[in-house]
Amino acid sequence: MNRDIRIFVPTTPGGLRTLLEAGALPGPLVVHYSDLPTSEFGADEIEQAEFDALYDAAATSTQLLVETDGPEVRVVIAARSAPGSPQLRDDGESIIDGLPVGAVDAIHIDETSARRDVAGLVATVRGGAEPTEAQYVAVESRTLLWHDRGELAAIVTDLA
């Protein structure tokens, strides 16, 4: 990739705290993105592809929540990658080396009313059971709220 693109970095509330306190998230970080060329696709198609990448990242955030302690709130950071990044690994995942806070465009988090659904799904998986289709649908149908990078400190405080 020879140009910067919008990437969606799945993380957790703990990851946001690290971003705030350290000024960066250390890598490697898995990212989701769409690299549709603007010369070949219309604005609506590109917007839909980025929306899909955002929700793929939200699903990965849910997986990260299963593996960590803390509030069960999906977090996705929207950012611009540097030229030549992300890199495709042999396992098919795309990664970046790290994410400085200055590269962050926006932070997407679960709305308060979604947190019960997310917590229920995470608890089911932590308990060793397979979530039901209804649990998946309940979480996947939830909207992630957009926040400006300048709200990072307030978000971290709110999620503590």
C-alpha positions as CSV (number, residue, x, y, z in Angstrom):
1,M,0.0,0.0,0.0
2,N,1.5,3.3,-1.0
3,R,-1.0,5.7,0.4
4,D,-2.6,6.3,3.7
5,I,-6.0,4.8,4.4
6,R,-8.6,4.9,7.1
7,I,-8.1,2.0,9.5
8,F,-10.2,0.7,12.3
9,V,-8.3,-0.6,15.3
10,P,-10.3,-2.8,17.7
11,T,-9.4,-2.4,21.4
12,T,-10.8,-2.3,24.9
13,P,-11.4,0.4,27.5
14,G,-7.9,-0.6,28.9
15,G,-6.5,0.1,25.4
16,L,-8.0,3.5,25.5
17,R,-6.4,4.1,28.9
18,T,-3.0,3.1,27.5
19,L,-3.5,5.4,24.5
20,L,-4.2,8.3,26.9
21,E,-1.4,7.6,29.4
22,A,1.3,6.5,27.0
23,G,0.3,8.6,24.0
24,A,0.2,5.5,21.8
25,L,-1.0,2.0,21.6
26,P,2.0,-0.4,21.1
27,G,1.8,-2.9,18.3
28,P,1.5,-5.1,16.7
29,L,-2.2,-4.2,16.4
30,V,-4.8,-6.0,14.2
31,V,-6.7,-3.5,12.0
32,H,-9.6,-3.7,9.7
33,Y,-10.0,-1.4,6.6
34,S,-11.3,-1.0,3.2
35,D,-8.9,-0.1,0.4
36,L,-11.4,0.5,-2.4
37,P,-9.8,2.9,-4.9
38,T,-11.7,6.2,-5.0
39,S,-11.2,6.3,-8.8
40,E,-13.2,3.1,-9.3
41,F,-15.9,3.3,-6.6
42,G,-18.5,5.9,-5.6
43,A,-18.7,7.7,-2.3
44,D,-21.6,5.5,-1.2
45,E,-19.7,2.3,-1.9
46,I,-16.6,3.5,-0.1
47,E,-18.7,4.7,2.9
48,Q,-20.4,1.3,3.1
49,A,-17.1,-0.5,2.9
50,E,-15.7,1.6,5.7
51,F,-18.8,1.0,7.8
52,D,-18.4,-2.8,7.2
53,A,-14.7,-2.5,8.3
54,L,-15.8,-0.6,11.5
55,Y,-18.2,-3.4,12.4
56,D,-15.7,-6.1,11.7
57,A,-13.4,-4.3,14.1
58,A,-16.2,-4.1,16.6
59,A,-16.5,-7.9,16.4
60,T,-12.8,-8.2,17.1
61,S,-13.1,-5.9,20.0
62,T,-15.7,-8.3,21.5
63,Q,-13.1,-11.1,21.2
64,L,-10.6,-8.9,23.0
65,L,-13.1,-8.2,25.8
66,V,-13.3,-12.0,26.4
67,E,-9.6,-12.1,27.0
68,T,-9.3,-9.1,29.3
69,D,-10.8,-7.7,32.6
70,G,-12.6,-4.4,32.8
71,P,-15.7,-2.9,31.4
72,E,-17.4,-4.9,28.6
73,V,-17.6,-2.1,26.2
74,R,-16.6,-2.5,22.5
75,V,-14.1,0.2,21.4
76,V,-12.9,0.9,17.9
77,I,-10.4,3.6,17.0
78,A,-10.6,5.1,13.6
79,A,-7.3,6.5,12.3
80,R,-5.2,7.1,9.2
81,S,-2.4,4.7,8.5
82,A,1.0,5.7,7.3
83,P,1.9,4.9,3.7
84,G,3.1,1.3,3.5
85,S,0.9,0.3,6.4
86,P,-0.9,-1.9,7.4
87,Q,1.1,-5.1,6.6
88,L,-0.6,-8.4,5.7
89,R,0.5,-11.3,7.8
90,D,0.7,-14.9,6.7
91,D,-2.4,-15.7,8.8
92,G,-4.4,-13.1,6.7
93,E,-4.7,-10.5,9.4
94,S,-3.5,-6.9,8.8
95,I,-1.4,-5.3,11.4
96,I,0.3,-2.0,12.2
97,D,3.3,-1.5,14.4
98,G,1.6,0.9,16.8
99,L,-0.8,3.8,16.9
100,P,0.2,7.3,18.1
101,V,-2.6,9.3,19.6
102,G,-2.0,12.0,16.9
103,A,-3.1,9.5,14.2
104,V,-6.6,9.0,15.8
105,D,-9.5,10.5,13.9
106,A,-12.3,9.3,16.1
107,I,-13.2,6.8,18.8
108,H,-16.3,4.6,18.5
109,I,-17.7,3.0,21.7
110,D,-20.9,1.1,22.6
111,E,-23.8,3.3,23.7
112,T,-24.8,2.7,27.3
113,S,-27.9,0.7,26.4
114,A,-25.8,-1.8,24.5
115,R,-23.4,-2.7,27.4
116,R,-25.7,-5.2,28.9
117,D,-25.9,-7.2,25.7
118,V,-22.2,-7.1,25.2
119,A,-21.5,-8.1,28.8
120,G,-23.9,-11.0,28.4
121,L,-22.3,-12.3,25.3
122,V,-18.8,-11.9,26.9
123,A,-19.9,-13.7,30.1
124,T,-21.3,-16.6,28.0
125,V,-18.0,-17.1,26.2
126,R,-15.9,-16.7,29.3
127,G,-18.2,-19.4,30.9
128,G,-17.2,-21.8,28.1
129,A,-20.6,-21.8,26.3
130,E,-21.5,-20.8,22.8
131,P,-23.5,-17.6,22.6
132,T,-27.0,-18.0,21.1
133,E,-27.9,-16.5,17.8
134,A,-30.1,-14.0,19.7
135,Q,-27.0,-12.8,21.7
136,Y,-25.0,-12.3,18.5
137,V,-27.8,-10.4,16.9
138,A,-28.4,-8.2,20.0
139,V,-24.7,-7.2,20.0
140,E,-24.2,-6.8,16.3
141,S,-27.3,-4.7,15.9
142,R,-26.0,-2.1,18.3
143,T,-24.7,1.2,17.1
144,L,-21.2,2.4,18.1
145,L,-21.2,6.1,19.1
146,W,-18.7,8.4,17.5
147,H,-16.4,10.6,19.6
148,D,-13.8,13.1,18.7
149,R,-10.2,12.3,19.7
150,G,-10.3,15.4,22.0
151,E,-12.8,13.5,24.2
152,L,-10.3,10.7,24.9
153,A,-9.7,11.7,28.6
154,A,-13.4,12.1,29.3
155,I,-14.2,8.7,27.8
156,V,-11.4,7.0,29.8
157,T,-12.8,8.6,33.0
158,D,-16.3,7.6,32.1
159,L,-15.4,4.0,31.5
160,A,-13.3,3.6,34.7
